[in-house]
Amino acid sequence: MRLIVRLSLAIAAALALNACGARQNVELASGEPLRLTRIVMYQNGLAHFERRGHAEGRSVDLAVPATQVDDVLRSLTVVDGADAAITGVRMMPATTGEDVTLRIGLVGEGARDLRISYVTELPGFRPTYRLVVHDDAVHVQGLAVVDNPTSESWSDVGLTLSTEVPLSFRFDVRTARTANRPAFGPDGHLIRTELGNQLTNVFHSNAAPTGAGEINAAYGRAQAGQPEMSNRAGRLVGEAPEGDDGAPDAPSNGGASNALLAFEQRPASAEGAFAEMHGFHLGGHESGLVPFVDTRTSGRMALVFKPSQGGALSAEHPYRAVLFRNPSDASLMTGPVSIFSGDRFVGDGVTATVAAGAHAFVPYALERSVHVTQNTEQVEDEVRGTQLNGGVLTVELRAVARDRFDVTTTQPLAHPLYVYAPLLEGFEPRELPAGAIQTPQGYFLPATPSERGDATVVFDQVRRRSVRVNLASDPDHAYVPALLRLLDGRPEVARLREIANRLVAIAEELDTHAEDLNVERAALVERRDALEALRGVSGGDDVRQRLSRGVAENVARVDALARRASELHAEQIGLEQEWYARLRAMDDTSP
């Protein structure tokens, strides 16, 4: 059952390292520590502790590891069920390596119910899994490794393991700091002092002849120690940000090291409660296993073909794997998996994050008796008209990417085989076959071998986009066939088809006439040049006569071709005007 954690911060108590003001002389009696009742562990190395108890005296003590004092002082919340106030919080001296005692002073006498909560760092839990495959189901057992690095025993506490990653920062509130103020002498001039390297850089960059830069640099030094975002904010346990040098207090430098960016980029599908249990026991400085899922679910042994980077054999052979469905209502996190078939161990695997109710494959070995060849190509581009409005056609363009898998085997398959086709951005399946498993990253498609042991799986993904083109002004556009298919069955389509076909024929005839006209004109020029060469030459009358007849024939053919071209152009203009008028008259035409 998904747990929604609600942290009440009502009655934010006045927090002071020493009692002050009117309370300064109040003597706080030694208090009794409150019992630890609840721990919420988060996946980015944080934990929310909650303590409750019945207080009779004037104070209660809270023992805190010295390394966690800053976090506790920053997040400490005290809620008094009797609506009483507190006098303050005293941080008692501690030797190196020992716990620091925070003594919380209570106003007035009498009994009251207290709840104290705070947030601090704690090693994150690590999930591990066991999958036991039976004939008709898979038993899923999940255990989380939990560490108690404190000296306090966790006895009979409520423990929640949460996959949520609350944003958190480191902030030093324990160390005393004073402002660095500029000093002036009796004559009103600034007294120069030696500055550290950090300030020297500022001093040289801001220095001015008037001395204003020196004053600004002095004030800048007082602000130079501002804390950076913690590298642990918004991160999963074990996640290494880019540029992280491993230093616990290394500042973020943008990119992946930026805490806010890391928080925003974390997959939302992994958020939610992971496990909750009551009466948990774990001694100080001990580690233990916490069960969070232990139930049967649908699943079976299977073969899955999904090539992995760096695995040459996986590009030809499928993996043996366990297919199971997440039986819980929270995501199962990444972790190692031990796989058993009945009571026999068969191998180890690693699961990625599995969303609630989703299916997952956990591969554990390679199956070399099965060979798979995959071919991916773009096989066709489809154009389909969807709407005509005032001569403007809306066209749906569809690109088809096809994955083809050819499977051959050397022996009968003992388990069902799935082949993996990655999801292509902007594409969607034309049709999902029965038994296919869809994930956010792609599709696992069943492959059913024939009696000979071979199988073929063809999977199409289609990308669709729409464009608008003005076909009323362009009857020769490439999308005219899509227009005619859209209008198929309407009375106007027959005349539009005639016009389109006739315009195509006219264009072809005009091209032919243009070629013929060029040939005739070239022949006419050659014959005229030959006659001109015979001018003043004696004899050759028969040649002159043949050339003259040829010139006359060329002139006649040129004239005929020109007249025909003019007629075709006139017909073309008339048809284009009719096309334009008919399409413009068609409004809101859709299939």
C-alpha atoms as one frame of an Amber mdcrd trajectory, in Angstrom:
protein
   0.000   0.000   0.000   1.454   3.355  -1.062   2.389   5.512   1.847   2.013
   9.291   1.764   4.382  10.785   4.324   3.126  13.995   5.902   5.595  15.846
   8.079   3.835  18.357  10.309   5.965  21.369  11.077   3.399  23.088  13.266
   4.606  25.052  16.260   8.108  25.845  14.956  10.037  26.171  18.219  12.409
  29.022  19.037  15.863  27.532  18.555  18.952  28.827  20.376  22.276  27.289
  21.227  22.028  28.836  24.690  19.047  30.171  26.635  19.064  33.959  26.403
  17.128  37.097  27.290  14.745  36.746  30.230  15.452  32.996  30.293  19.212
  33.360  30.506  19.461  32.477  34.212  16.983  29.632  34.176  18.625  26.417
  35.304  17.547  23.496  33.110  17.372  20.181  34.892  18.745  17.123  33.127
  16.055  15.589  30.959  15.155  12.079  29.897  15.634  11.128  26.234  12.513
  10.479  24.169  12.028   7.077  22.550  12.672   6.735  18.813   9.333   5.755
  17.271   9.623   6.279  13.524  12.267   6.437  10.760  11.659   7.290   7.108
  14.658   6.476   4.929  14.942   8.142   1.530  16.969   7.055  -1.467  19.234
  10.114  -1.561  20.899   9.396   1.780  18.449  11.238   4.042  16.333  10.048
   6.927  13.484  11.603   8.895  13.596  10.645  12.586  10.642  11.046  14.902
  10.694  10.673  18.690   7.730  10.730  21.044   7.360  10.520  24.775   5.817
  11.709  28.016   7.854  14.469  29.744   7.542  15.405  33.411  10.604  17.558
  34.032  11.884  20.885  32.791  13.933  19.480  29.903  14.543  16.532  27.601
  17.843  15.444  26.078  18.513  14.538  22.471  21.773  12.692  21.728  23.027
  13.407  18.197  26.195  12.158  16.434  28.662  15.017  16.106  28.646  14.725
  12.293  24.869  15.284  12.180  24.574  18.339  14.416  24.221  20.801  11.525
  21.343  18.846   9.964  19.584  18.434  13.318  19.910  22.113  14.260  18.608
  23.074  10.826  15.544  20.799  10.863  14.733  20.219  14.564  11.012  20.547
  15.254   9.438  20.278  18.724   5.673  19.865  19.114   4.174  19.987  22.614
   0.770  18.347  22.943  -0.067  20.697  25.868   0.561  23.779  23.699   3.409
  24.818  25.984   6.537  26.586  24.788  10.221  25.745  25.087  12.900  27.906
  26.647  15.537  27.028  24.090  18.038  24.355  23.163  21.487  23.998  24.725
  24.267  22.202  22.890  26.300  20.456  25.573  30.067  20.100  25.039  31.276
  16.782  23.646  34.656  15.206  23.094  35.843  14.137  19.655  33.926  11.150
  18.296  31.174  11.254  20.923  27.556  12.154  20.516  26.538  15.753  21.111
  23.702  16.275  23.586  21.038  18.820  22.743  19.110  19.735  25.906  15.643
  21.100  25.115  14.239  23.277  27.867  10.498  23.169  28.564   8.434  26.035
  29.983   6.490  25.412  33.187   5.834  22.338  35.233   3.654  19.292  34.720
   3.308  16.495  32.263   3.238  17.020  28.532   3.379  14.847  25.398   6.265
  15.731  23.106   7.072  14.903  19.530  10.538  15.740  18.280  11.495  15.282
  14.633  14.511  16.126  12.514  16.130  15.205   9.197  19.738  14.109   8.790
  22.012  12.000   6.615  21.850   8.232   6.776  23.214   5.550   4.412  20.561
   4.716   1.844  18.998   1.288   1.686  19.972  -1.124  -1.140  17.346  -3.481
  -2.582  18.085  -7.082  -3.581  15.694  -9.590  -5.163  15.049 -13.308  -5.494
  12.895 -14.684  -8.319  11.711 -18.277  -7.932  10.108 -19.514 -11.170   7.364
 -22.124 -10.985   5.373 -23.664 -13.814   2.636 -21.061 -13.796   3.959 -18.163
 -11.695   7.003 -16.370 -10.315   7.570 -15.816  -6.617   9.082 -12.359  -6.077
  10.962 -11.689  -2.871  12.543  -8.293  -2.275  14.804  -7.416   0.638  16.489
  -4.104   1.386  19.842  -3.819   3.158  19.490  -1.222   5.938  22.343   0.218
   8.007  22.206   1.726  11.484  25.448   3.723  11.742  24.500   5.248  15.115
  25.294   3.938  18.589  21.576   3.884  19.469  19.584   0.691  19.039  16.462
   0.978  16.912  13.966  -0.953  18.980  10.308  -1.411  18.065  10.280   1.495
  15.578   8.128   2.094  12.553  10.384   1.951   9.473   9.455   3.308   6.046
  11.678   2.893   2.993  10.754   5.527   0.442  11.879   5.908  -3.154  11.126
   9.619  -3.005  14.043  12.039  -3.222  13.297  15.170  -1.168  15.448  18.147
  -2.040  17.926  18.889   0.764  21.062  20.933   1.344  24.039  21.110   3.639
  24.169  24.307   5.680  26.624  25.030   8.464  24.611  26.572  11.303  26.844
  25.253  14.076  30.039  27.174  13.364  30.157  30.663  14.833  30.858  33.362
  12.256  31.466  37.094  12.595  31.362  39.716   9.891  34.618  41.178   8.627
  34.154  44.930   8.823  36.555  47.573   7.516  38.459  49.519  10.162  39.081
  53.270   9.979  41.714  55.220  11.942  41.238  58.442  13.932  42.034  60.416
  10.768  39.111  58.839   8.945  41.281  56.773   6.565  40.873  53.033   6.006
  43.403  50.931   7.916  44.880  48.420   5.524  45.268  44.821   6.654  46.731
  41.815   4.939  44.003  39.900   3.138  43.808  36.202   2.346  44.137  34.773
  -1.147  40.396  34.614  -1.586  39.996  38.309  -0.820  43.151  39.315  -2.725
  41.548  38.249  -5.997  38.460  40.294  -5.204  40.598  43.225  -4.070  42.569
  43.414  -7.328  39.470  43.075  -9.493  37.492  45.753  -7.672  40.206  48.157
  -6.568  39.760  51.829  -7.485  41.956  54.903  -6.830  39.391  56.317  -4.437
  39.580  53.276  -2.129  35.925  52.311  -2.738  37.098  48.943  -4.123  38.915
  48.196  -0.874  35.770  48.800   1.150  33.675  46.655  -1.199  36.289  43.908
  -1.016  36.230  44.027   2.781  32.472  43.629   2.849  32.721  40.945   0.177
  34.937  38.907   2.435  32.185  38.745   5.017  29.950  37.083   2.416  32.595
  34.886   0.787  31.705  31.775   2.782  28.162  31.319   1.533  27.323  27.571
   1.349  26.852  25.795  -1.939  24.141  23.275  -2.732  24.883  19.848  -1.381
  25.935  17.234  -3.897  23.571  14.830  -2.219  20.482  16.928  -2.827  18.108
  15.198  -5.194  20.383  12.245  -5.906  20.016   8.521  -5.590  22.366   6.537
  -3.398  25.451   5.585  -5.393  24.689   8.027  -8.193  27.910   9.773  -9.253
  27.374  13.277 -10.658  29.563  14.512 -13.475  32.571  16.407 -12.239  32.183
  15.154  -8.650  35.647  14.733  -7.173  34.323  12.731  -4.243  34.750  15.499
  -1.692  31.746  15.558   0.652  31.497  19.332   0.565  32.406  19.884  -3.080
  30.343  22.764  -4.484  28.056  22.256  -7.430  29.339  23.667 -10.709  26.230
  23.451 -12.843  25.229  20.663 -15.213  24.742  17.309 -13.578  26.358  18.549
 -10.347  23.641  21.146  -9.849  21.379  19.915  -7.059  18.211  21.519  -8.373
  18.846  20.211 -11.873  19.491  16.714 -10.566  16.267  16.880  -8.589  14.243
  17.953 -11.628  15.758  15.336 -13.915  15.029  12.376 -11.671  12.432  10.049
 -13.297   9.028  10.607 -11.742   8.112   6.954 -12.308  10.467   5.912  -9.486
   8.786   8.027  -6.823   6.625   6.548  -4.081   6.675   4.502  -0.909   8.766
   1.378  -1.115   8.051  -0.477   2.090   6.602   0.068   5.552   6.882  -2.118
   8.623   6.222  -1.813  12.342   8.103  -3.218  15.320  11.479  -3.054  13.540
  14.610  -3.860  15.543  18.224  -3.114  14.622  21.105  -2.625  17.048  23.572
   0.226  16.974  26.240  -0.098  14.215  24.370  -3.102  12.804  23.029  -3.856
   9.325  19.994  -5.941   8.464  17.592  -7.029   5.716  14.094  -5.607   5.541
  11.497  -7.471   3.404   9.329  -5.241   1.255   7.712  -7.687  -1.177   7.173
 -11.430  -0.837   4.421 -12.787  -3.071   3.595 -14.682  -6.231   2.902 -12.914
  -9.498   2.335 -13.778 -13.140   5.496 -14.710 -15.026   7.554 -17.467 -16.631
  10.876 -18.375 -18.145  11.388 -16.804 -21.559  13.910 -15.954 -24.234  14.388
 -12.292 -25.089  16.354 -10.855 -27.995  17.570  -7.379 -27.017  21.155  -6.612
 -28.063  23.238  -4.922 -25.370  26.071  -2.465 -25.895  29.428  -4.180 -25.875
  27.871  -7.640 -26.181  28.646  -8.887 -29.692  26.948 -12.250 -29.180  23.745
 -10.613 -27.935  23.359  -9.067 -31.413  22.838 -12.606 -32.778  21.453 -14.683
 -29.903  18.688 -14.085 -27.338  19.067 -14.166 -23.576  17.477 -16.637 -21.238
  15.406 -14.488 -18.899  12.616 -14.370 -16.364   9.523 -12.440 -17.360   7.487
 -11.248 -14.385   4.992  -8.577 -13.426   5.661  -6.204 -10.518   3.050  -7.313
  -7.961   3.371  -4.242  -5.717   1.769  -0.811  -6.027   5.181   0.897  -5.820
   8.124   0.841  -8.201  10.757  -1.839  -7.721  14.149  -0.176  -7.761  17.311
  -1.266  -9.530  19.081  -4.099  -7.738  20.751  -7.508  -8.092  18.535 -10.553
  -8.665  19.150 -14.202  -7.804  17.101 -16.495 -10.053  15.879 -19.975  -9.158
  13.946 -22.486 -11.225  12.019 -24.334  -8.574  14.683 -25.189  -5.995  17.609
 -24.948  -8.466  19.762 -21.832  -8.819  20.133 -20.888 -12.496  21.890 -17.497
 -12.492  22.128 -13.882 -11.423  20.740 -10.784 -13.080  20.085  -7.113 -12.480
  16.729  -5.453 -12.823  16.143  -1.872 -13.869  13.417   0.176 -12.191  10.089
  -1.609 -12.688   7.004   0.578 -12.421   4.038  -0.593 -10.360   2.124  -3.280
 -12.245   4.604  -3.277 -15.152   6.308  -6.275 -16.750  10.069  -6.758 -16.773
  12.616  -9.192 -18.182  15.644 -10.173 -16.098  18.233 -11.888 -18.325  20.709
 -14.309 -16.783  22.336 -16.332 -19.613  22.815 -16.444 -23.422  20.934 -18.976
 -25.567  23.219 -19.887 -28.497  20.890 -22.463 -30.043  18.741 -19.607 -31.358
  19.999 -17.178 -34.014  18.220 -13.883 -34.754  18.884 -11.494 -37.639  17.425
  -7.999 -37.337  16.980  -5.538 -40.194  15.580  -2.020 -39.802  14.618   0.165
 -42.750  12.221   2.884 -43.845  10.050   1.066 -46.341   7.505   3.597 -47.552
   6.206   7.141 -47.350   2.449   7.438 -47.467   0.482  10.569 -48.368  -3.184
  10.824 -47.436  -5.503  13.792 -47.865  -7.650  14.440 -44.823  -9.535  17.685
 -45.544 -10.170  20.202 -48.341 -11.212  23.730 -47.500 -11.340  26.490 -50.104
  -8.809  24.758 -52.342  -6.359  24.163 -49.457  -5.715  20.470 -48.890  -4.635
  19.111 -45.489  -2.315  16.180 -46.070  -1.203  13.569 -43.559   2.302  12.330
 -44.284   3.194   8.922 -42.900   6.705   7.523 -42.770   6.954   3.812 -41.982
   9.966   2.316 -40.185  10.016  -1.470 -40.359  11.848  -3.895 -38.076  12.193
  -7.402 -39.436  13.427 -10.271 -37.290  14.336 -13.647 -38.825  14.707 -16.444
 -36.268  16.329 -19.836 -36.785  16.859 -22.551 -34.163  18.871 -25.766 -33.945
  16.510 -27.395 -31.468  12.901 -26.929 -30.315  12.321 -23.946 -28.031  11.494
 -24.780 -24.425  10.324 -21.243 -23.639   8.511 -18.464 -25.517  10.708 -16.046
 -27.471  10.347 -12.261 -27.565  12.215  -9.873 -29.853  12.707  -6.224 -28.919
  11.986  -3.241 -31.157  12.990   0.118 -29.659  10.456   2.901 -29.610  11.270
   5.550 -32.227  10.620   9.159 -31.256   7.573  10.517 -33.049   6.482   7.037
 -34.245   3.680   4.777 -33.051   2.934   1.101 -33.817   0.797   0.418 -36.845
  -0.494  -2.632 -34.984   0.651  -4.419 -31.837   0.526  -8.208 -32.185  -1.319
 -10.265 -29.589   0.858 -10.981 -26.567   3.191  -8.020 -27.153   4.545  -6.212
 -24.093   4.860  -2.432 -24.313   7.324  -0.466 -22.184   8.294   3.233 -22.176
  11.461   2.304 -24.107  10.087  -0.110 -26.705   8.123  -3.248 -27.552   8.732
  -6.921 -26.793   7.113  -8.876 -29.646   6.335 -12.599 -29.464   7.990 -14.809
 -32.085   6.284 -18.134 -32.761   8.543 -20.626 -34.576   7.136 -22.935 -37.227
   7.584 -26.711 -37.226  10.942 -26.227 -38.949  12.047 -23.998 -36.044  12.149
 -20.702 -37.912  10.060 -17.558 -37.434   9.706 -14.087 -38.918   8.433 -11.023
 -37.076   7.675  -7.822 -39.001   6.842  -4.734 -36.959   5.917  -1.355 -38.430
   6.090   1.968 -36.637   4.425   4.929 -38.292   5.217   8.617 -37.970   2.414
  10.988 -38.892   2.535  14.722 -39.548   0.169  17.124 -41.320   0.855  19.850
 -43.897  -1.416  22.251 -45.780  -0.968  22.951 -49.513  -2.931  25.224 -51.864
  -3.885  22.885 -54.716  -6.331  25.362 -56.234  -3.371  27.372 -57.513  -1.223
  24.347 -58.394  -3.079  21.563 -60.254   0.275  19.896 -61.057   1.215  19.458
 -57.385   2.491  16.040 -56.287  -0.361  15.809 -53.756  -3.125  15.915 -56.435
  -3.509  12.085 -56.322  -4.097  12.355 -52.559  -6.787  14.979 -53.285  -8.544
  12.762 -55.809  -8.497   9.817 -53.388 -10.039  12.054 -50.723 -12.851  13.111
 -53.079 -13.442   9.628 -54.464 -17.195   8.995 -54.752 -18.220  12.651 -55.082
 -19.768  13.805 -58.405 -17.126  16.522 -58.859 -14.210  14.107 -58.762 -14.786
  12.762 -62.298 -14.396  16.206 -63.886 -11.415  17.015 -61.627  -9.765  13.779
 -62.662 -10.362  14.633 -66.339  -8.837  18.060 -65.840  -5.812  16.652 -63.999
  -5.235  13.967 -66.628  -5.675  16.430 -69.500  -3.252  18.912 -67.920  -0.679
  16.137 -67.621  -1.218  15.210 -71.279  -0.944  18.855 -72.359   2.300  19.265
 -70.437   3.742  16.168 -72.115   2.593  17.314 -75.583   4.030  20.789 -75.042
   7.363  19.233 -74.141   7.284  17.139 -77.337   6.307  20.137 -79.469   9.113
  22.182 -77.946  11.657  19.521 -78.938  10.199  19.226 -82.470  10.143  22.988
 -82.855  13.800  23.234 -81.922  14.672  20.553 -84.504  12.717  22.272 -87.300
  14.200  25.671 -86.520  17.717  24.264 -86.542  17.082  22.574 -89.942  15.633
  25.803 -91.316  18.739  27.755 -90.300  21.042  25.164 -91.870  19.186  25.193
 -95.222  19.100  28.983 -95.357  22.827  29.152 -94.603  23.473  26.649 -97.438
  21.445  28.716 -99.936  23.341  31.812 -98.905  26.617  30.014 -99.571  25.514
  29.242-103.188  24.756  32.885-103.927  26.836  33.998-107.014  28.081  30.477
-107.682  27.506  29.167-111.232  25.688  25.881-111.677  24.010  23.832-108.963
  20.469  24.812-109.811  19.085  21.430-108.781  20.670  21.788-105.335  19.225
  25.289-104.932  15.779  23.943-105.811  15.959  21.146-103.243  17.156  23.556
-100.554  14.391  26.019-101.376  11.739  23.316-101.103  13.245  22.212 -97.791
  13.162  25.763 -96.439   9.503  26.077 -97.378   8.675  22.758 -95.680  10.578
  23.799 -92.534   8.736  27.103 -92.389   5.370  25.331 -92.729   6.181  22.834
 -89.985   7.462  25.576 -87.642   4.255  27.520 -88.179   2.113  24.448 -87.519
   3.994  23.582 -84.364   3.757  27.157 -83.091   0.011  27.258 -83.743  -0.472
  23.950 -81.923   1.585  25.136 -78.950  -0.541  28.270 -78.776  -3.718  26.180
 -78.795  -2.352  23.930 -76.043  -1.389  26.920 -73.900  -4.871  28.372 -74.282
  -6.474  25.055 -73.358  -4.110  24.748 -70.397  -5.057  28.183 -69.086  -8.756
  27.399 -69.416  -8.443  24.095 -67.563  -6.394  25.675 -64.766  -9.067  28.363
 -64.332 -11.788  25.699 -64.210  -9.706  23.677 -61.712  -9.265  26.724 -59.527
 -12.976  27.600 -59.583 -14.138  24.064 -58.816 -11.732  23.596 -55.891 -12.491
  26.996 -54.437 -16.187  26.100 -54.479 -15.562  23.023 -52.364 -15.694  24.028
 -48.688 -15.214  21.907 -45.569 -14.778  18.697 -47.493 -13.517  15.811 -45.381
 -13.821  12.037 -45.534
